[in-house]
Structure formats: structure tokens, C-alpha cells
């Protein structure tokens, strides 16, 4: 009897997570949660002027988007 053909390893390649992009996502999410105008955690404890809260919200959103773009890498 002949041997069956071995099709090889058909498993999916591992996905690597970029630590730098993961830190960007966490930093952006923290900025948004802490300093969002009228809803942020720090704004509910004490008043933070809009001069600081709106740029922090925008910077947090940008960091979140940049981090999510490159979190997963195929190896």
C-alpha cells in the first residue's frame, strides 16, 4: 500500500502584537477616559478647563487611531 500524501502544515500563522502600538492604544484610551469634557473621570472630580480637555480628547483619539492601525502583525 502506498502512503497518503501529507499536505503539510495548514495551520494559520501566529499573529504578533506590537507592544508600542498597544501602549499607544492604552495611552489614548486613558486620555479620553480621564479628560473628556463634561464626562471624563477627572472632570467629574474637579473642574478642568476646556483649554486642556479638548486638546487632550483630540490627542487621545489620534493616539487611539494610530495605535489600532498597527497592533496586529502577521508573522
Secondary structure, DSSP 4 states (H G I P E B T S, - for coil): -PPPP-----PPPPEEE-HHHHHHHHHHHHHHHHH-TTTSHHHHHS---HHHHHHHHHHHHHHHHHHHHTSEEE-
